[in-house]
Amino acid sequence: MNHLYLLLNLGSLVVPFIFSFHPKLKFYKLWKPLFIGIVISMSIFIPWDIIFTKQGVWGFNDDYFLGIKLFSLPIEEWLFFICIPYACVFTHYALLYYFPSLTLSKSTTKTISYVFVLLLIILSVYNYNKWYSLINFSLAAILIIFVINYSIELLGNFYLTFIVMLVPFFIVNGTLTGSFIENEVVWYNNLENLNIRLFTIPIEDTVYAFSLILLNLFIMNLLNKNKKLLQ
């Protein structure tokens, strides 16, 4: 099954890509800001990934990828940061197109955000010696603070659309962490995380996915507000 990770990436992408050309959605018109967002997010998450792989915070099972590596990462891992954000951002916009009232009030959004940030800071402080928990929770807290100040409406939408995204997340990430297969595609050093699993998924992965997708959406929002940057 050395093509499993590749199939998970492509399987996540194929339906959103096809429906990007839907005459009502016209998601392809957002490709430019989306791809800028993907490149910027990769510039953060890829170095983090490389360092954590080299330090043994996590790693990859050779049985489930093609064996082609770039800077210590399987090529499928690079594709992950393209395919998954594309699929999730598409899902976000599709949900808002069909359910335009899918949003929280500003006051509710602020309350949720401040509680979430406080929780993330507490977890970071109490787990300062666990690298995945520390970096993951710290980044999420910083990102939420930025988005509250510059695009609170985005958070009001995203808290709800992310709940929907958790369904495919548990399928794809569950497979990557061994829920439906004999071994993991991606393994984790539990000394570097809270060692709390949702099925086979480290709880940190949910925050990781939250930050990855929110960062892409935030960048897209900033670019769309300043359309001169896209010309």
N, CA, C and O of each residue as an XYZ file, in Angstrom:
924
protein
N       0.831     -1.210      0.000
C       0.000      0.000      0.000
C       0.863      1.258      0.000
O       0.528      2.237      0.666
N       1.975      1.241     -0.743
C       2.869      2.396     -0.719
C       2.284      3.615     -1.430
O       2.925      4.664     -1.499
N       1.079      3.476     -1.953
C       0.417      4.620     -2.594
C      -0.729      5.166     -1.734
O      -1.464      6.046     -2.183
N      -0.893      4.654     -0.497
C      -2.041      5.021      0.322
C      -2.075      6.520      0.636
O      -3.115      7.161      0.489
N      -0.949      7.075      1.064
C      -0.919      8.492      1.423
C      -1.249      9.357      0.197
O      -1.968     10.350      0.303
N      -0.723      8.971     -0.945
C      -1.018      9.698     -2.185
C      -2.503      9.641     -2.502
O      -3.095     10.651     -2.882
N      -3.112      8.467     -2.348
C      -4.543      8.316     -2.632
C      -5.396      9.148     -1.673
O      -6.415      9.710     -2.075
N      -4.985      9.227     -0.415
C      -5.720     10.052      0.535
C      -5.689     11.525      0.135
O      -6.695     12.227      0.232
N      -4.522     11.982     -0.314
C      -4.409     13.362     -0.781
C      -5.299     13.617     -1.997
O      -6.086     14.563     -2.020
N      -5.161     12.761     -2.997
C      -5.911     12.954     -4.244
C      -7.405     12.747     -4.023
O      -8.228     13.436     -4.625
N      -7.752     11.793     -3.154
C      -9.161     11.558     -2.851
C      -9.804     12.745     -2.169
O     -10.985     13.024     -2.374
N      -9.021     13.450     -1.348
C      -9.537     14.644     -0.679
C      -9.738     15.796     -1.652
O     -10.592     16.658     -1.446
N      -8.941     15.799     -2.711
C      -8.934     16.923     -3.645
C      -9.932     16.790     -4.783
O     -10.474     17.792     -5.250
N     -10.184     15.559     -5.238
C     -10.860     15.374     -6.523
C     -12.253     15.988     -6.573
O     -12.568     16.694     -7.531
N     -13.089     15.745     -5.583
C     -14.455     16.275     -5.616
C     -14.461     17.799     -5.508
O     -15.121     18.453     -6.316
N     -13.747     18.397     -4.535
C     -13.702     19.870     -4.493
C     -13.167     20.476     -5.789
O     -13.648     21.521     -6.227
N     -12.177     19.829     -6.404
C     -11.620     20.379     -7.647
C     -12.664     20.359     -8.758
O     -12.825     21.346     -9.476
N     -13.369     19.248     -8.904
C     -14.387     19.146     -9.958
C     -15.484     20.184     -9.752
O     -15.907     20.844    -10.701
N     -15.944     20.326     -8.503
C     -17.046     21.247     -8.227
C     -16.581     22.701     -8.133
O     -17.395     23.604     -7.943
N     -15.267     22.926     -8.266
C     -14.777     24.301     -8.335
C     -15.305     25.017     -9.567
O     -15.344     26.247     -9.610
N     -15.710     24.244    -10.569
C     -16.208     24.816    -11.820
C     -17.736     24.842    -11.882
O     -18.320     25.113    -12.931
N     -18.370     24.558    -10.752
C     -19.833     24.616    -10.698
C     -20.277     26.030    -11.076
O     -19.734     27.004    -10.555
N     -21.254     26.154    -11.973
C     -21.640     27.487    -12.469
C     -22.136     28.446    -11.398
O     -22.105     29.660    -11.598
N     -22.595     27.922    -10.262
C     -23.030     28.810     -9.180
C     -21.889     29.132     -8.219
O     -21.736     30.276     -7.791
N     -21.099     28.133     -7.885
C     -20.016     28.352     -6.926
C     -18.863     29.157     -7.529
O     -18.384     30.117     -6.926
N     -18.425     28.757     -8.725
C     -17.314     29.417     -9.427
C     -16.101     29.598     -8.507
O     -15.487     30.664     -8.452
N     -15.785     28.530     -7.797
C     -14.684     28.601     -6.834
C     -13.340     28.855     -7.514
O     -12.414     29.367     -6.885
N     -13.229     28.507     -8.771
C     -11.974     28.703     -9.503
C     -11.564     30.182     -9.529
O     -10.389     30.499     -9.711
N     -12.524     31.069     -9.350
C     -12.207     32.493     -9.341
C     -11.420     32.895     -8.093
O     -10.848     33.983     -8.034
N     -11.397     32.009     -7.105
C     -10.640     32.281     -5.878
C      -9.283     31.594     -5.865
O      -8.587     31.600     -4.850
N      -8.911     31.005     -6.988
C      -7.651     30.262     -7.026
C      -6.441     31.125     -6.686
O      -5.561     30.692     -5.942
N      -6.390     32.331     -7.222
C      -5.190     33.146     -7.001
C      -4.961     33.440     -5.529
O      -3.875     33.158     -5.022
N      -5.955     34.005     -4.808
C      -5.709     34.226     -3.372
C      -5.527     32.924     -2.600
O      -4.780     32.877     -1.623
N      -6.217     31.853     -3.042
C      -6.054     30.564     -2.364
C      -4.631     30.052     -2.497
O      -4.042     29.615     -1.508
N      -4.067     30.096     -3.695
C      -2.725     29.562     -3.897
C      -1.670     30.437     -3.214
O      -0.640     29.932     -2.767
N      -1.924     31.744     -3.133
C      -1.026     32.600     -2.355
C      -1.084     32.192     -0.880
O      -0.058     32.112     -0.205
N      -2.299     31.937     -0.397
C      -2.466     31.484      0.978
C      -1.770     30.162      1.232
O      -1.139     29.980      2.273
N      -1.880     29.238      0.290
C      -1.234     27.934      0.437
C       0.283     28.080      0.495
O       0.940     27.444      1.319
N       0.841     28.920     -0.383
C       2.297     29.119     -0.395
C       2.764     29.722      0.924
O       3.770     29.288      1.486
N       2.037     30.722      1.420
C       2.428     31.359      2.684
C       2.305     30.374      3.853
O       3.187     30.303      4.709
N       1.207     29.621      3.880
C       1.038     28.650      4.972
C       2.095     27.554      4.905
O       2.576     27.093      5.940
N       2.458     27.136      3.698
C       3.511     26.129      3.561
C       4.850     26.658      4.062
O       5.662     25.900      4.593
N       5.079     27.957      3.895
C       6.346     28.536      4.363
C       6.462     28.481      5.883
O       7.559     28.605      6.429
N       5.336     28.295      6.566
C       5.333     28.142      8.025
C       5.301     26.673      8.420
O       6.096     26.228      9.248
N       4.380     25.923      7.826
C       4.149     24.549      8.260
C       5.204     23.562      7.737
O       5.509     22.581      8.415
N       5.758     23.802      6.558
C       6.771     22.875      6.027
C       8.061     22.909      6.854
O       8.540     21.841      7.236
N       8.651     24.078      7.152
C       9.843     24.077      8.017
C       9.571     23.440      9.376
O      10.405     22.699      9.895
N       8.413     23.726      9.947
C       7.997     23.105     11.204
C       7.979     21.594     11.042
O       8.481     20.870     11.902
N       7.408     21.118      9.951
C       7.322     19.688      9.668
C       8.711     19.062      9.535
O       8.976     17.993     10.084
N       9.584     19.737      8.806
C      10.941     19.212      8.600
C      11.685     19.090      9.931
O      12.305     18.064     10.213
N      11.617     20.137     10.737
C      12.319     20.136     12.030
C      11.768     19.045     12.940
O      12.539     18.312     13.559
N      10.449     18.928     13.029
C       9.849     17.918     13.899
C      10.153     16.503     13.410
O      10.317     15.589     14.219
N      10.228     16.320     12.108
C      10.570     15.000     11.571
C      12.007     14.640     11.932
O      12.280     13.514     12.348
N      12.919     15.583     11.775
C      14.323     15.333     12.092
C      14.545     15.117     13.587
O      15.449     14.383     13.986
N      13.713     15.763     14.416
C      13.850     15.645     15.870
C      13.077     14.458     16.439
O      13.134     14.201     17.642
N      12.356     13.734     15.584
C      11.629     12.555     16.042
C      10.346     12.861     16.794
O       9.853     12.025     17.552
N       9.798     14.062     16.587
C       8.510     14.390     17.198
C       7.407     13.604     16.514
O       6.438     13.182     17.145
N       7.571     13.414     15.201
C       6.710     12.522     14.425
C       7.525     11.964     13.265
O       8.652     12.402     13.032
N       6.977     11.022     12.552
C       7.682     10.418     11.428
C       6.709      9.694     10.519
O       5.501      9.711     10.752
N       7.239      9.054      9.476
C       6.412      8.469      8.427
C       6.784      7.010      8.197
O       7.958      6.638      8.205
N       5.761      6.204      7.992
C       5.927      4.773      7.773
C       6.221      4.509      6.294
O       5.393      4.799      5.431
N       7.381      3.967      6.013
C       7.813      3.743      4.634
C       6.860      2.859      3.834
O       6.871      2.892      2.603
N       6.042      2.074      4.516
C       5.145      1.150      3.810
C       4.006      1.868      3.085
O       3.347      1.280      2.228
N       3.774      3.143      3.428
C       2.575      3.815      2.931
C       2.855      5.020      2.032
O       1.927      5.749      1.682
N       4.098      5.240      1.658
C       4.346      6.307      0.686
C       5.362      5.835     -0.352
O       6.016      4.806     -0.178
N       5.481      6.602     -1.430
C       6.218      6.151     -2.604
C       7.726      6.103     -2.402
O       8.428      5.441     -3.166
N       8.232      6.788     -1.394
C       9.668      6.754     -1.122
C      10.425      7.949     -1.656
O      11.640      8.045     -1.480
N       9.718      8.867     -2.308
C      10.354     10.083     -2.816
C      10.316     11.138     -1.723
O       9.244     11.462     -1.213
N      11.467     11.673     -1.360
C      11.525     12.653     -0.278
C      12.148     13.956     -0.749
O      12.994     13.980     -1.643
N      11.713     15.023     -0.132
C      12.272     16.348     -0.374
C      12.473     16.999      0.988
O      11.510     17.243      1.715
N      13.743     17.283      1.334
C      14.085     17.827      2.652
C      13.516     16.955      3.781
O      12.897     17.453      4.722
N      13.736     15.680      3.661
C      13.362     14.683      4.683
C      11.873     14.371      4.739
O      11.466     13.508      5.517
N      11.046     15.043      3.941
C       9.609     14.803      3.950
C       9.186     14.043      2.706
O       9.645     14.360      1.609
N       8.315     13.040      2.852
C       7.754     12.369      1.670
C       7.050     13.385      0.780
O       6.473     14.354      1.274
N       7.095     13.166     -0.517
C       6.442     14.089     -1.448
C       4.951     14.183     -1.146
O       4.319     15.210     -1.393
N       4.391     13.085     -0.602
C       2.970     13.100     -0.236
C       2.684     14.092      0.886
O       1.594     14.661      0.958
N       3.674     14.299      1.768
C       3.485     15.262      2.850
C       3.429     16.686      2.301
O       2.667     17.516      2.798
N       4.226     16.967      1.290
C       4.160     18.264      0.626
C       2.784     18.454     -0.025
O       2.182     19.524      0.064
N       2.306     17.402     -0.673
C       0.998     17.478     -1.331
C      -0.127     17.694     -0.313
O      -1.139     18.326     -0.616
N       0.065     17.165      0.882
C      -0.931     17.333      1.946
C      -1.256     18.813      2.161
O      -2.418     19.173      2.347
N      -0.234     19.665      2.137
C      -0.423     21.087      2.412
C      -1.010     21.844      1.223
O      -1.274     23.043      1.310
N      -1.211     21.138      0.119
C      -1.919     21.709     -1.029
C      -3.334     21.138     -1.095
O      -4.309     21.883     -1.191
N      -3.433     19.818     -1.043
C      -4.728     19.147     -1.235
C      -5.704     19.425     -0.092
O      -6.866     19.746     -0.343
N      -5.259     19.310      1.142
C      -6.156     19.462      2.286
C      -6.643     20.903      2.443
O      -7.845     21.109      2.612
N      -5.758     21.916      2.395
C      -6.279     23.286      2.434
C      -7.240     23.593      1.291
O      -8.254     24.259      1.494
N      -6.920     23.103      0.079
C      -7.827     23.345     -1.048
C      -9.209     22.772     -0.737
O     -10.217     23.462     -0.892
N      -9.258     21.523     -0.302
C     -10.532     20.860     -0.035
C     -11.294     21.558      1.089
O     -12.510     21.727      1.002
N     -10.589     21.961      2.135
C     -11.257     22.579      3.284
C     -11.726     23.996      2.984
O     -12.822     24.383      3.389
N     -10.915     24.767      2.283
C     -11.332     26.122      1.913
C     -12.533     26.061      0.974
O     -13.462     26.860      1.093
N     -12.509     25.110      0.040
C     -13.668     24.919     -0.839
C     -14.913     24.604     -0.003
O     -15.982     25.170     -0.233
N     -14.768     23.710      0.954
C     -15.895     23.334      1.816
C     -16.436     24.552      2.560
O     -17.648     24.740      2.660
N     -15.539     25.367      3.076
C     -15.932     26.583      3.798
C     -16.781     27.485      2.904
O     -17.861     27.919      3.306
N     -16.301     27.765      1.706
C     -17.016     28.674      0.812
C     -18.305     28.053      0.290
O     -19.304     28.752      0.120
N     -18.291     26.761      0.038
C     -19.507     26.090     -0.440
C     -20.596     26.126      0.623
O     -21.760     26.381      0.314
N     -20.225     25.872      1.867
C     -21.198     25.913      2.959
C     -21.792     27.308      3.116
O     -22.996     27.451      3.329
N     -20.947     28.340      3.009
C     -21.432     29.705      3.153
C     -22.291     30.125      1.963
O     -23.191     30.953      2.100
N     -22.007     29.547      0.794
C     -22.828     29.871     -0.374
C     -24.243     29.324     -0.196
O     -25.227     30.015     -0.458
N     -24.326     28.081      0.250
C     -25.640     27.445      0.384
C     -26.323     27.775      1.710
O     -27.544     27.677      1.826
N     -25.532     28.166      2.706
C     -26.099     28.519      4.015
C     -25.514     29.864      4.451
O     -24.696     29.910      5.370
N     -25.918     30.949      3.808
C     -25.307     32.260      4.075
C     -25.497     32.763      5.506
O     -24.764     33.643      5.956
N     -26.464     32.216      6.212
C     -26.686     32.639      7.603
C     -25.869     31.818      8.594
O     -26.040     31.954      9.805
N     -24.990     30.976      8.089
C     -24.168     30.111      8.940
C     -23.052     30.940      9.573
O     -21.916     30.934      9.098
N     -23.381     31.643     10.634
C     -22.396     32.499     11.289
C     -22.809     32.738     12.734
O     -23.970     32.560     13.103
N     -21.847     33.140     13.534
C     -22.095     33.499     14.927
C     -22.072     35.017     15.063
O     -21.449     35.706     14.254
N     -22.733     35.527     16.059
C     -22.689     36.963     16.312
C     -21.276     37.358     16.758
O     -20.497     36.513     17.197
N     -20.964     38.631     16.642
C     -19.638     39.100     17.043
C     -19.381     38.862     18.525
O     -18.277     38.482     18.914
N     -20.379     39.081     19.335
C     -20.192     38.892     20.781
C     -19.924     37.428     21.118
O     -19.065     37.123     21.946
N     -20.669     36.514     20.467
C     -20.453     35.083     20.697
C     -19.089     34.657     20.186
O     -18.384     33.878     20.827
N     -18.727     35.186     19.012
C     -17.422     34.861     18.425
C     -16.294     35.309     19.339
O     -15.334     34.567     19.550
N     -16.399     36.516     19.885
C     -15.364     37.019     20.791
C     -15.274     36.173     22.057
O     -14.180     35.855     22.524
N     -16.420     35.815     22.603
C     -16.425     35.003     23.828
C     -15.751     33.662     23.596
O     -14.888     33.251     24.371
N     -16.147     32.982     22.527
C     -15.545     31.690     22.193
C     -14.044     31.850     21.972
O     -13.249     31.040     22.448
N     -13.668     32.892     21.253
C     -12.259     33.104     20.906
C     -11.413     33.350     22.143
O     -10.340     32.763     22.284
N     -11.879     34.209     23.040
C     -11.100     34.520     24.234
C     -10.969     33.307     25.150
O      -9.911     33.079     25.737
N     -12.037     32.535     25.270
C     -11.973     31.312     26.078
C     -10.999     30.324     25.450
O     -10.194     29.704     26.145
N     -11.078     30.181     24.130
C     -10.203     29.261     23.405
C      -8.741     29.685     23.547
O      -7.872     28.856     23.815
N      -8.477     30.978     23.367
C      -7.105     31.485     23.491
C      -6.575     31.255     24.905
O      -5.434     30.826     25.079
N      -7.394     31.537     25.907
C      -6.974     31.323     27.294
C      -6.639     29.857     27.540
O      -5.629     29.545     28.171
N      -7.483     28.959     27.043
C      -7.244     27.528     27.194
C      -5.944     27.121     26.508
O      -5.162     26.350     27.064
N      -5.715     27.635     25.308
C      -4.498     27.304     24.566
C      -3.246     27.807     25.281
O      -2.223     27.123     25.309
N      -3.333     28.994     25.854
C      -2.187     29.548     26.587
C      -1.891     28.705     27.828
O      -0.733     28.400     28.115
N      -2.936     28.333     28.558
C      -2.751     27.494     29.748
C      -2.110     26.160     29.382
O      -1.179     25.705     30.047
N      -2.616     25.536     28.315
C      -2.065     24.253     27.870
C      -0.609     24.400     27.427
O       0.212     23.514     27.662
N      -0.302     25.524     26.787
C       1.076     25.756     26.337
C       2.017     25.909     27.522
O       3.111     25.344     27.533
N       1.589     26.672     28.516
C       2.428     26.919     29.688
C       2.671     25.627     30.471
O       3.794     25.345     30.892
N       1.609     24.851     30.659
C       1.727     23.625     31.454
C       2.405     22.488     30.683
O       2.775     21.469     31.268
N       2.562     22.667     29.391
C       3.194     21.617     28.574
C       4.339     22.198     27.754
O       4.547     21.825     26.600
N       5.075     23.118     28.371
C       6.168     23.808     27.683
C       7.267     22.852     27.221
O       8.032     23.176     26.313
N       7.346     21.672     27.848
C       8.393     20.703     27.505
C       7.944     19.684     26.461
O       8.694     18.768     26.123
N       6.733     19.839     25.955
C       6.217     18.948     24.914
C       6.086     19.757     23.627
O       5.194     20.594     23.490
N       6.984     19.494     22.697
C       7.149     20.408     21.579
C       5.926     20.500     20.672
O       5.579     21.593     20.224
N       5.281     19.400     20.398
C       4.111     19.475     19.518
C       2.995     20.279     20.173
O       2.382     21.132     19.530
N       2.733     20.015     21.432
C       1.696     20.747     22.162
C       2.040     22.230     22.251
O       1.191     23.078     21.979
N       3.269     22.549     22.625
C       3.684     23.940     22.832
C       3.578     24.762     21.550
O       2.934     25.811     21.536
N       4.207     24.290     20.477
C       4.219     25.053     19.221
C       2.822     25.122     18.620
O       2.395     26.172     18.140
N       2.126     24.015     18.648
C       0.796     23.933     18.058
C      -0.187     24.875     18.746
O      -0.862     25.663     18.084
N      -0.268     24.795     20.060
C      -1.221     25.614     20.808
C      -0.832     27.095     20.769
O      -1.700     27.965     20.708
N       0.458     27.374     20.804
C       0.918     28.769     20.762
C       0.573     29.424     19.432
O       0.090     30.555     19.392
N       0.826     28.701     18.341
C       0.507     29.242     17.014
C      -0.984     29.509     16.886
O      -1.383     30.559     16.382
N      -1.810     28.572     17.335
C      -3.262     28.734     17.245
C      -3.728     29.951     18.034
O      -4.580     30.704     17.562
N      -3.178     30.152     19.230
C      -3.563     31.296     20.059
C      -3.197     32.609     19.375
O      -4.003     33.539     19.336
N      -1.991     32.681     18.839
C      -1.546     33.898     18.150
C      -2.414     34.174     16.924
O      -2.811     35.313     16.679
N      -2.701     33.139     16.169
C      -3.503     33.293     14.958
C      -4.907     33.789     15.283
O      -5.420     34.687     14.614
N      -5.524     33.217     16.296
C      -6.876     33.631     16.674
C      -6.894     35.103     17.079
O      -7.815     35.834     16.716
N      -5.898     35.533     17.819
C      -5.819     36.932     18.233
C      -5.738     37.858     17.015
O      -6.402     38.893     16.966
N      -4.918     37.472     16.037
C      -4.816     38.256     14.800
C      -6.156     38.328     14.084
O      -6.578     39.401     13.653
N      -6.825     37.189     13.958
C      -8.069     37.148     13.196
C      -9.176     37.920     13.921
O     -10.004     38.562     13.275
N      -9.197     37.863     15.252
C     -10.186     38.638     16.006
C     -10.077     40.123     15.657
O     -11.087     40.811     15.508
N      -8.856     40.598     15.530
C      -8.631     42.016     15.318
C      -8.800     42.461     13.867
O      -9.123     43.620     13.606
N      -8.586     41.553     12.933
C      -8.604     41.953     11.528
C      -9.757     41.366     10.724
O     -10.103     41.905      9.673
N     -10.355     40.283     11.188
C     -11.415     39.653     10.403
C     -12.297     38.787     11.293
O     -12.369     37.570     11.125
N     -12.965     39.432     12.238
C     -13.756     38.677     13.205
C     -14.924     37.946     12.529
O     -15.357     36.895     13.001
N     -15.435     38.511     11.414
C     -16.530     37.841     10.705
C     -16.090     36.474     10.206
O     -16.875     35.525     10.195
N     -14.828     36.377      9.791
C     -14.296     35.092      9.329
C     -14.371     34.052     10.437
O     -14.779     32.916     10.195
N     -13.985     34.427     11.639
C     -14.045     33.487     12.762
C     -15.482     33.066     13.048
O     -15.752     31.906     13.359
N     -16.405     34.028     12.938
C     -17.812     33.721     13.166
C     -18.346     32.675     12.222
O     -19.202     31.872     12.594
N     -17.839     32.678     10.981
C     -18.187     31.640     10.011
C     -17.411     30.357     10.259
O     -17.966     29.259     10.234
N     -16.110     30.521     10.500
C     -15.206     29.367     10.517
C     -15.459     28.431     11.681
O     -15.323     27.217     11.529
N     -15.823     28.957     12.835
C     -16.114     28.074     13.963
C     -17.200     27.059     13.592
O     -17.176     25.923     14.065
N     -18.136     27.462     12.760
C     -19.226     26.569     12.370
C     -18.844     25.672     11.194
O     -19.151     24.480     11.200
N     -18.182     26.232     10.195
C     -17.805     25.399      9.046
C     -16.749     24.366      9.440
O     -16.700     23.276      8.868
N     -15.895     24.711     10.426
C     -14.874     23.763     10.858
C     -15.495     22.529     11.495
O     -14.962     21.427     11.371
N     -16.625     22.714     12.181
C     -17.317     21.561     12.763
C     -17.704     20.571     11.672
O     -17.593     19.360     11.862
N     -18.157     21.080     10.532
C     -18.495     20.207      9.397
C     -17.240     19.545      8.851
O     -17.253     18.361      8.513
N     -16.168     20.299      8.766
C     -14.904     19.755      8.236
C     -14.343     18.637      9.111
O     -13.564     17.811      8.635
N     -14.730     18.606     10.372
C     -14.209     17.566     11.257
C     -14.642     16.163     10.830
O     -13.989     15.179     11.176
N     -15.744     16.069     10.077
C     -16.195     14.752      9.621
C     -15.176     14.130      8.660
O     -14.694     13.030      8.930
N     -14.825     14.802      7.531
C     -13.766     14.232      6.682
C     -12.406     14.206      7.369
O     -11.571     13.351      7.073
N     -12.184     15.154      8.296
C     -10.923     15.168      9.038
C     -10.714     13.860      9.789
O      -9.625     13.288      9.748
N     -11.755     13.380     10.477
C     -11.620     12.144     11.238
C     -11.417     10.940     10.322
O     -10.785      9.961     10.719
N     -11.941     11.005      9.115
C     -11.743      9.898      8.168
C     -10.309      9.905      7.641
O      -9.617      8.888      7.700
N      -9.866     11.050      7.128
C      -8.527     11.144      6.526
C      -7.453     11.039      7.597
O      -6.532     10.232      7.475
N      -7.563     11.850      8.644
C      -6.535     11.828      9.680
C      -6.576     10.538     10.474
O      -5.550     10.051     10.948
N      -7.772      9.992     10.613
C      -7.880      8.702     11.277
C      -7.137      7.620     10.528
O      -6.478      6.772     11.131
N      -7.245      7.651      9.200
C      -6.498      6.686      8.380
C      -5.002      6.907      8.513
O      -4.238      5.952      8.655
N      -4.579      8.172      8.468
C      -3.159      8.485      8.586
C      -2.570      8.013      9.917
O      -1.397      7.645      9.988
N      -3.385      8.026     10.958
C      -2.886      7.642     12.288
C      -3.234      6.210     12.665
O      -3.007      5.791     13.800
N      -3.788      5.452     11.710
C      -3.952      4.016     11.918
C      -5.321      3.514     12.300
O      -5.446      2.369     12.737
N      -6.373      4.337     12.151
C      -7.707      3.884     12.560
C      -8.236      2.741     11.706
O      -8.912      1.848     12.217
N      -7.938      2.757     10.427
C      -8.560      1.800      9.498
C      -7.552      0.895      8.796
O      -7.910      0.119      7.910
N      -6.290      1.005      9.203
C      -5.240      0.211      8.559
C      -4.400     -0.478      9.637
O      -4.568     -0.220     10.829
N      -3.506     -1.345      9.206
C      -2.739     -2.152     10.155
C      -1.790     -1.309     10.991
O      -1.693     -1.503     12.203
N      -1.081     -0.367     10.351
C      -0.137      0.503     11.050
C      -0.444      1.959     10.719
O      -1.325      2.247      9.909
N       0.285      2.869     11.347
C       0.089      4.286     11.040
C       0.836      4.668      9.774
O       1.887      4.106      9.464
N       0.276      5.639      9.040
C       1.030      6.300      7.972
C       1.977      7.315      8.618
O       3.138      7.447      8.232
N       1.443      8.020      9.609
C       2.225      8.993     10.383
C       2.225      8.556     11.847
O       1.163      8.331     12.429
N       3.413      8.435     12.442
C       3.493      8.077     13.850
C       3.922      9.299     14.676
O       4.534     10.232     14.155
N       3.594      9.273     15.958
C       3.880     10.398     16.846
C       4.636      9.915     18.080
O       4.370      8.835     18.608
N       5.568     10.724     18.522
C       6.270     10.494     19.776
C       5.419     11.075     20.889
O       5.331     12.295     21.022
N       4.794     10.234     21.685
C       3.856     10.697     22.709
C       4.507     11.474     23.846
O       3.809     12.078     24.660
N       5.827     11.464     23.910
C       6.510     12.290     24.898
C       6.437     13.769     24.536
O       6.668     14.636     25.379
N       6.108     14.052     23.258
C       6.067     15.426     22.769
C       4.644     15.944     22.575
O       4.447     17.017     22.004
N       3.659     15.192     23.045
C       2.273     15.655     22.973
C       1.536     15.257     24.252
O       2.127     14.649     25.144
N       0.268     15.593     24.343
C      -0.499     15.321     25.565
C      -0.834     13.847     25.742
O      -1.300     13.435     26.803
N      -0.595     13.052     24.698
C      -0.917     11.622     24.710
C      -2.412     11.394     24.958
O      -2.810     10.431     25.613
N      -3.225     12.306     24.416
C      -4.679     12.158     24.428
C      -5.108     11.940     22.983
O      -4.812     12.755     22.110
N      -5.802     10.844     22.739
C      -6.194     10.502     21.365
C      -7.704     10.548     21.187
O      -8.465     10.116     22.052
N      -8.113     11.082     20.050
C      -9.497     10.973     19.600
C      -9.512      9.822     18.616
O      -9.159      9.989     17.449
N      -9.921      8.648     19.089
C      -9.711      7.389     18.366
C      -8.202      7.185     18.266
O      -7.569      6.905     19.284
N      -7.601      7.313     17.084
C      -6.144      7.181     16.977
C      -5.464      8.527     16.738
O      -4.246      8.582     16.569
N      -6.238      9.612     16.723
C      -5.729     10.926     16.339
C      -5.288     11.707     17.579
O      -6.092     11.901     18.491
N      -4.032     12.161     17.637
C      -3.621     13.031     18.743
C      -4.509     14.267     18.782
O      -4.803     14.847     17.736
N      -4.937     14.676     19.963
C      -5.850     15.807     20.063
C      -5.228     17.074     19.489
O      -5.943     17.966     19.033
N      -3.901     17.157     19.509
C      -3.215     18.309     18.914
C      -3.505     18.449     17.426
O      -3.491     19.559     16.893
N      -3.768     17.331     16.751
C      -4.008     17.394     15.307
C      -5.247     18.207     14.959
O      -5.304     18.820     13.893
N      -6.240     18.220     15.846
C      -7.440     19.019     15.569
C      -7.095     20.506     15.592
O      -7.597     21.278     14.776
N      -6.239     20.900     16.526
C      -5.810     22.301     16.604
C      -4.907     22.631     15.422
O      -4.974     23.729     14.870
N      -4.069     21.686     15.039
C      -3.183     21.846     13.880
C      -4.011     22.099     12.622
O      -3.715     23.014     11.854
N      -5.046     21.288     12.413
C      -5.912     21.454     11.248
C      -6.644     22.791     11.316
O      -6.780     23.479     10.304
N      -7.111     23.156     12.501
C      -7.791     24.438     12.706
C      -6.898     25.593     12.257
O      -7.341     26.469     11.515
N      -5.652     25.596     12.701
C      -4.721     26.674     12.372
C      -4.376     26.690     10.888
O      -4.331     27.751     10.266
N      -4.136     25.516     10.326
C      -3.757     25.424      8.912
C      -4.843     26.007      8.015
O      -4.544     26.791      7.114
N      -6.083     25.638      8.247
C      -7.172     26.103      7.395
C      -7.498     27.565      7.676
O      -7.726     28.339      6.747
N      -7.523     27.946      8.948
C      -7.824     29.333      9.289
C      -6.778     30.281      8.709
O      -7.119     31.367      8.241
N      -5.523     29.884      8.735
C      -4.464     30.730      8.177
C      -4.694     30.971      6.695
O      -4.566     32.100      6.222
N      -5.033     29.919      5.956
C      -5.315     30.078      4.526
C      -6.496     31.013      4.286
O      -6.435     31.881      3.415
N      -7.561     30.842      5.049
C      -8.744     31.686      4.890
C      -8.443     33.135      5.278
O      -8.922     34.066      4.631
N      -7.663     33.319      6.318
C      -7.310     34.663      6.774
C      -6.512     35.403      5.706
O      -6.780     36.569      5.419
N      -5.544     34.729      5.128
C      -4.739     35.336      4.062
C      -5.617     35.683      2.865
O      -5.479     36.757      2.280
N      -6.518     34.775      2.502
C      -7.428     35.042      1.387
C      -8.295     36.259      1.670
O      -8.506     37.089      0.786
N      -8.798     36.372      2.890
C      -9.622     37.525      3.263
C      -8.847     38.832      3.169
O      -9.358     39.835      2.671
N      -7.607     38.809      3.652
C      -6.781     40.015      3.578
C      -6.518     40.410      2.128
O      -6.563     41.592      1.788
N      -6.247     39.436      1.284
C      -5.986     39.701     -0.134
C      -7.239     40.211     -0.839
O      -7.165     41.121     -1.665
N      -8.372     39.633     -0.517
C      -9.617     40.066     -1.156
C     -10.022     41.466     -0.712
O     -10.646     42.204     -1.474
N      -9.667     41.838      0.529
C      -9.957     43.194      0.997
C      -9.064     44.217      0.314
O      -9.458     45.365      0.111
N      -7.853     43.789     -0.040
C      -6.925     44.663     -0.746
C      -6.648     44.058     -2.110
O      -5.595     43.460     -2.333
N      -7.588     44.215     -3.013
C      -7.543     43.537     -4.319
C      -6.376     44.002     -5.185
O      -6.040     43.341     -6.167
N      -5.757     45.122     -4.841
C      -4.603     45.582     -5.609
C      -3.468     44.571     -5.530
O      -2.667     44.449     -6.457
N      -3.406     43.841     -4.408
C      -2.338     42.845     -4.248
C      -2.520     41.659     -5.184
O      -1.582     40.896     -5.415
N      -3.732     41.501     -5.726
C      -4.003     40.378     -6.614
C      -3.874     40.746     -8.089
O      -4.002     39.890     -8.964
N      -3.625     42.001     -8.350
C      -3.554     42.445     -9.746
C      -2.139     42.330    -10.291
O      -1.895     42.660    -11.451
